[in-house]
Amino acid sequence: MLVVMKQSASPAEIEAVVKRIEGMGYGATPIPGGQRTAVGLIGNDGRVDTASLQGMPGVLECIPVTHPYKQVSREWKEADTLITLPNGTVIGGRGVALMAGPCSVESEEQILTAAGQLRAAGATILRGGAFKPRTSPYSFQGLGEEGLRLLAKARELTGMAIVTEALDADGVELVAEYADIIQIGARNMQNYPLLRRAGQARKPVLLKRGMSATIEEFLLAAEYILAEGNPEVILCERGVRGFDTQTRNILDLTAIPVVKGLSHLPIIADPSHGTGLRSKVVPMARAAVAAGADGLMVEVHPNPPGALSDGAQSLFPEQFEELVEQIRVIADAIDRAVIPALPEAARV
């Protein structure tokens, strides 16, 4: 439920509403708006006495939130959420953010080479896995904390922000120590202890859609993070499981406008995992931007044939350069803009 305050409501009147809600045994979150403040009531079990709230000084009306997810919905917050990273990159709004990098951090030379190439091409966020959940227990699992240290070194040299995955609740603190964005992978979308811990980390969280998750399940997973007090969640459409073997997954581009209608959170697309094939990544990346994605997460490797993981879906650096130029044109055509490359002053 949202308790909408009058435009003339004083801070004391808003605080009185918050205390009344808390006195009922529910959570209360003030939500400042452009013209007036609303107070979100969390934990509504259907027994809230709206009359006692509507009669309070400064209250305009009480509005029920109809979706099972509350803080994630546009009913709760109409304006788009904008997430600003330490290097100035803003995810959400008019800009289209570019996240790129190899599937896994393999060595210092590999990740520093990739970071330099991607920064030059226009990416402002470096992706790379230090911990890798693989289908086979015999596949490369990542370098662990050494991989995190190498990502931090790449950030120091290039000014790029870092996004990397935490695999479990116990690992969130370690990842948060090094990363600018904590990634929750598709296999962990409904790992609720992990979602709660990520919500407590007070760093932006990139949440990937599960391979068989509905959009409602996707948004409810995001709700777990917001319920812990962290409003900075980036949703990621990365493909859902289908029956055809010609592609790794089905990249559900319809999810982008659907989510934008339902939620204020930014949503990006991962055409690399969405297709699993290098030849399909570029066209689906273009389509995702045209569909309204707030950014792209693309796997790029200095030498894809030699990659220790996901080489078949990783672009060559020159292919990524071409992609960036193509999506600039698409973004301009829909009154958006690719976020500019980092200036020299962005280097740390």
N, C-alpha and C positions, 0 to 999 in steps of 0.2 A: 504494500500500500504506500501511496505517496500523500503526504500532508502538504498541500500547496499553500504557502504563506502569501499574504497580501503584499503588494509592492511596497507598502508603507510599513511593513512589519519591522519592529526594532530587534536588535540582537538579543535583548532580554526576552522578548516574546518568543523568538526562535528557540532560545535555550530552555524556556519553560515548556515548550512542546517536546523537546528532546527528553527532558526529565520526566514528563508525564508518560511518554512511551516507555522509557526505561523502568518507570515505576510499575508499569503493567507487566513487566517481565520480558519485554522484547528489546531488540537492538534498534538504535536510531542513528541515521547518518544524514547530516545536513548536506544538501546538494545546491550550492550557489548557482544561479542562472544569470542570464544577461539582464533580466528585469526583476526577477524575484527569486527567492529561495524556496526549495522544497525540502521536506524532511522525509527520508525513506525509512519505512518501518520494516525491519527484518525479522523473519520468524513468525509471520502471521499464520495462525492456526485456524482462522475463521471465526475466532471469538472476540475480536477486537471491537470495543465499544466506540464506534466512530462518532457518536453523538457527543461524547465527552471531549473529543478532540475538536470537532467542528465548532463547538461553542467557546473555544479558547480565544483570547485576544490575538489578533493578527492572522488568524487562520482563514483562508479563502474557501478551500474545499478539500475533501478527501477523495482520492482516486484509487480504485483497486488496480493492481497490476495483474493482468490476466495470464501471463506466461508463467510456467513453472520456474524458469530462471528469472531473477528479479533485477539485480544490479547490472547484469549484462544487457538488459533489454533497452530499447529506445523509449519505452514507456517510462523507464526510470530516469534516463538521461537522453535528451533529444540530440544534443550537439555531439559531433564526432569526438572521440577521444584522440588526443595528440600525444605521442610519446617522444620526448626529446632525449637523445643519447648524449653522452659526454662530449662527443666530437661535433655536436651541433646538428646531426641528422635528425629530422623529424619524421616519424612514421605516423601516417594518417593525414587527413586533410587533402590538399591539392597535389602534394608531391608523390612521386613514385620512387620508393627506396630500392636500392640494389644491394642484395646480400649475395656474395659469391665466394667460392673457395672449394678446396678438395673435400671429398667425403671424409677422409681421415687425415690427421696430422701424421706424417710418416717419418719426417726428419727435419732438421733445422733448415737445410738447403731447400728442401721441397716447399715448406710453408713460407719461408721468406721470399723465395722466387715467386710463388703464387701471389703473395700479398702485394709485391711490387708491381706485377703485371696487372692485377685487378684494380689497384689504386689508379694506375695510369689509364686504365680503360674507363674509369668512372664509378666503380663500386666504392661505397663508403663503409660497408660492413663486411667483415671477413668471417666466413663460416668454416668450421673444421671440427671434426670429431676427435676428442681426446679419449673418450670412452665410447665404444661402438657396440650396440646390441646387434648381434648377427644371428641369422637363422641357424647357421651351423656353429657348434661350439668349437670347431677346428679352424674357423676363419679368423682373420686378423681382428683383434679386439681393441686396438688402439694403444697409445703410449701412456695413458693415464695422466698422472700429474705432470710428467715431463712434457706431454703434449700441451697441457695448459700453460706451462712456462714458455713454451715456444710460441704459442698464440699471443701471450703477453708481450713477448719480444717483438713479434710482428706488429703489434699495435704501437709499441714504442717507436719503431722505425718508420711507420707509415701514417699514423694517426687514425687508422681505421678502427671502428668499434668491433668487438668480438662477440659472436654468438656461438655457443657450444652446448652440448647436451649433458644433462644430469640424468643418471640412470635410476637412482633410488633416493629415498628421503635422506639417507645418511650422507649422500654425496652432494647434496644441494649446497651446503656451506662451502665446500671446497671449490666447486664450480663458481659460486658467487664471488669468491675471493679473487678470481682471475677474469671472469667474463663480464661483459656489459649487458648481455641478454642471456638468460637461462632458457635453454630449449628443453621442452618436454616432447619426446618423440611419439610417433603414432602408436607404437606398441604400449606406451604408458599413458595414453590419454585418459584412461579410467583407473589409473593407479592413485587412489584418493589420498593416501598418506603422502605421496610425492607431491600431489597438487597442493595439499595444505602447507607442506613445508616450503614449496616454492612461493606460495602466497605470503609466507612470513619472512621471506628473504629480502623484501623491499628492493628488488631489482626487476626490471622488465622481464616478462616471461613470454616466450614464443611457444604457443601450444599448437601442435600438429593434430589434425583430424585423424581419428582411428580408421583403420582399413575397412571396417564394416559399420562405422558409426553414422547414425542419422544426424541431421543438423541440430535437432533438439538435444541429442546426447552430447554433441560437440559443445553447444552453448552451456549446457549444464556442467560440463567439465570445467569450462572457464569460470562458471559461477563459484566453484570451489575455491579458486584462487582469489577472486574478488571478495569472497566471504571472509577471507583471512586479512582483509584490509589492503590488498594490493590491487589498485585499479589499472595497472599498466600491463595489459595483456594484448599480445599480438596473435591473432588467429592465423592458421596456415592450412590452406587446402592443398593436400599432397597426393590426392588420388584415393579412390576406394577400390576395393577388390571386385573384379568382374569375372566373367567366364571365358573371355577370349584370351588366347595366349600370345597374340601379336604384340601386346604392350604389357608392361609390368603391372599397371593399374589403369583405372579409368579416371582421368583428371576431370573432376566435376566442376566445370566452370560455372554452371548454374548456381552453385553454392555461393559464389561471390556476390551477385546482386541480391540473392535471398538473404544472406547474412547481413548485408548492408541495410536491408529493410528492417530486419529484426533487432539488430544490435548496433551500438555506437562504437564498438571496438574495431580497430583496423584489421583488415584481412589481407594476407599476401598469398601468393601461389608458388608452389614448388613443382615446376614442370619436369624436373629431373627424375624425382621419384614417381611423379605422376605418369610418366611414360616408360622410363627405364631404357630408352634408346636415344643416343645422341642425335640422330637425324630427326627425331620428333620434338626435341626440347625447344628448339628455336621457334617453330610455328606455334606451339602451345604457349610459349612465353609471350609471344605477340598477342595471341588470343586472350590471355589472362589480363594483360594490360587494357586491351579493348573492352573487356568485360567489367573493368573498374577496380582491379586489384590495386592495393596500396603499396605493393612492392613485389619483388621476385626474389626467390632463393634458388640459386642456380649452382650446380656443381661444375667446377672448372678445375682442371689439373694441368700442370706444366707438361706432363707426358701421360695422357690417359691410357695408352696401351700398357704402361708400366705401373699403373695405380694398384695399390694393395686392396682397394675396395671400390666397387661401383665405377670401374673404368669405362664400361660400355655406355654409361649415361653421362659421363663427364665431357664437357666441351673442351676443345683446345682453346688457348688464350685468344687466338685470332678470331675464332668463332664468337667468343663472348664480345669482343670489340665490335664485330658486325651487328650482333644482337642489340647492343646498347644504342647504336646509331639508328637501328630500325624502330626500336620502341620509343625513341625520342619523337619520331614523326607521329607515331600512333598517339602518344600522350598529348602532343600539341593539338591533334585533331579532336580530342575530347575535352579540351580546355584543362589539361593537367600538364605536369612537367616532371621529367626525370630529375631527381635531386642532383644538383651540380656536384662535380668531382671535388674532392677536398683541396683547398688551397694549400700552398706551402706552409702557411702559418699554422695549419692544423697538426703538423708533425710535432710530436712531443720531444 
